[in-house]
């Protein structure tokens, strides 16, 4: 599932062409949060949102999804801090690098 993105000149808005050929206008910040290279916990975030939608926004039923997202953020934040201290750029590993890190660990750390 690939989306095409275009920025409006001198604007804080991003136009995203969804696979359904529908163009959606969203703030640039939101577009960045949907970028797998920037947000390492995108699947956990989507899972918790989906859980809320399916359970009529009953947060107690989705606590395991929230915990998994929180642990994911903690893990990748610690990796980012470690890389920053070591002078590695970019601080947050790309999606491909993150896959290699997780494969080397053998299991999901969160």
KOLLO-750348 format. One record per residue (C-alpha): y negated, z, x; residue number from 1. Coordinates in steps of 0.001 Angstrom, whole numbers, plus 500000, padded with zeros to 6 digits. Layout:
N
Y, Z, X, NUM;
...
This chain:
110
500000, 500000, 500000, 1;
496919, 498784, 501848, 2;
493327, 499023, 500709, 3;
490475, 496885, 501941, 4;
487205, 498690, 502631, 5;
483663, 497369, 502863, 6;
480490, 499320, 503449, 7;
477350, 498528, 501533, 8;
474432, 497971, 503918, 9;
472194, 501054, 504305, 10;
474275, 502992, 501831, 11;
476431, 506077, 501685, 12;
478875, 504271, 499431, 13;
482126, 502567, 500325, 14;
483686, 499846, 498208, 15;
487480, 499962, 498244, 16;
489705, 497124, 497012, 17;
492841, 498764, 495662, 18;
496223, 496986, 495685, 19;
495805, 496405, 491955, 20;
492841, 494100, 492861, 21;
490461, 496594, 491324, 22;
487319, 497478, 493299, 23;
486378, 501132, 493265, 24;
483093, 502545, 494499, 25;
483380, 505897, 496279, 26;
481244, 507893, 498692, 27;
481911, 507185, 502380, 28;
483010, 510794, 502894, 29;
485703, 510383, 500246, 30;
486862, 507161, 501869, 31;
487205, 508964, 505193, 32;
489300, 511700, 503588, 33;
491695, 509022, 502321, 34;
492065, 507541, 505832, 35;
495438, 508574, 507331, 36;
493996, 508433, 510868, 37;
491385, 511061, 509968, 38;
493250, 513255, 507470, 39;
496639, 514382, 508841, 40;
497580, 516198, 505623, 41;
496985, 513369, 503176, 42;
500498, 513457, 501687, 43;
500355, 517258, 501229, 44;
496949, 516950, 499576, 45;
498216, 514237, 497228, 46;
501310, 516292, 496389, 47;
499254, 519351, 495441, 48;
496912, 517237, 493309, 49;
499880, 515574, 491606, 50;
501413, 519002, 490932, 51;
498185, 520202, 489323, 52;
498042, 517078, 487145, 53;
501653, 517476, 486040, 54;
501353, 521212, 485313, 55;
498089, 521172, 483373, 56;
496171, 522692, 486306, 57;
498258, 525875, 486358, 58;
497650, 526923, 489986, 59;
500480, 529447, 490049, 60;
503065, 526699, 489537, 61;
501697, 524752, 492510, 62;
501380, 527585, 495011, 63;
504139, 526178, 497235, 64;
502261, 522871, 497508, 65;
499044, 524724, 498361, 66;
500834, 526760, 501022, 67;
502346, 523644, 502575, 68;
498899, 521988, 502683, 69;
497347, 525111, 504216, 70;
500062, 525290, 506880, 71;
499633, 521589, 507616, 72;
495887, 522033, 508137, 73;
496470, 525054, 510407, 74;
499021, 523177, 512508, 75;
496900, 520052, 513054, 76;
493776, 522143, 513611, 77;
495547, 524009, 516420, 78;
496623, 520656, 517935, 79;
493029, 519426, 517676, 80;
491672, 522563, 519407, 81;
494276, 522248, 522161, 82;
493430, 518559, 522755, 83;
489707, 519343, 522812, 84;
490268, 522051, 525455, 85;
492324, 519619, 527539, 86;
489632, 516932, 527252, 87;
491820, 514502, 525303, 88;
489930, 512003, 523131, 89;
490064, 511655, 520183, 90;
490536, 515320, 519354, 91;
492604, 514548, 516260, 92;
495646, 512403, 517101, 93;
495914, 509098, 515257, 94;
498575, 508651, 512584, 95;
500897, 506931, 515078, 96;
500461, 509744, 517624, 97;
501096, 512352, 514933, 98;
504356, 510608, 513984, 99;
505441, 510745, 517635, 100;
504549, 514447, 517871, 101;
506536, 515265, 514727, 102;
509492, 513139, 515890, 103;
509504, 514973, 519234, 104;
509610, 518316, 517421, 105;
512633, 517180, 515414, 106;
511461, 518846, 512183, 107;
508326, 519488, 510216, 108;
506560, 522555, 511648, 109;
504988, 523367, 508296, 110;
